[in-house]
Structures are given as C-alpha cells and as structure tokens.
Amino acid sequence: MPRLKVTQIRSGIGGKRNQRETLRTLGLKRLHDVVVKEDRPEIRGMVNTVSHLVTVEEVE
C-alpha cells in the first residue's frame, strides 16, 4: 500500500481549532516535522483539511 510523507511547512497558530487539532492528530507538533502515514481516505481527509499548512509526497 502506498504511503504519504506529510511535512508541516506553516504554523497552526492563528488557525481554526479543528485545523490545529488535525495537525496534532497527524502527529505534527512543530515546523518541519515529518510523518509517514498509510494512504487511506481518513488520512487524505485530514491532509485536505490542513493542505495550506503541509506538503504531501507519495513514498514507496
């Protein structure tokens, strides 16, 4: 199964509460944090919610 490499590039400060919580749920705590998640619809939805704060690459 493909995986997604999600990197936080902008801060969640000043954003909506659900966007800050989504970053935390993805496992991103600070700028330039990187997490690798399975490519599932739930993860795609979370990434879509904070698409202006993160970059996404497909790996593997």
N, C-alpha and C positions, 0 to 999 in steps of 0.2 A: 504494500500500500504506500502511495506517495506520502511524503511528509512536508510540512511547511516550516520554514525558518522565519520566525517573526522577530523583528528588531524594532525597539522603541526609538524613535528619532525626535519626538517632541514631547514636552511635558504635559501631564494631565491637569496641572494646576490651572484653575480658572475654567475648567471644562465642567460639563454636567456630571452629576453624581454617578449616573449609570455608566458613563464613559470611564471615570476613574475606577469604578468597581470592576469594569470589564478588563481594564489593564491589569488589575490585581489578580483577577481570576485567571488570566492568561499566564500569570507568573512574572509579569514585568513590573519591576519596582523602581527603576531609575533609568535615565537616558543611556542608550547604547546597550541595554540588557538584551540578550538574545535567548529565545527559547525555540525548541523544535517540537512541534506537535503533529499528530496524525491529521491527515487531510480528511476531515469529517464535516458534515453540514453544520454541526454545532460550533465548531471552531471557525468555519468560514463566516458564520453569522456574527461571532464575536469580533473577528477581524474586520468585517464590514462596518460594525458599529464604531470602531476607532481607526478607520482607514486613513484618516488625516494625521494620526499620531504614530503610525507604524509603517514599516516596509515589509513586504512578504516575498519570499523566494521559495520555489519548489526545490527540494533536495532529494537525492537518492534516485 
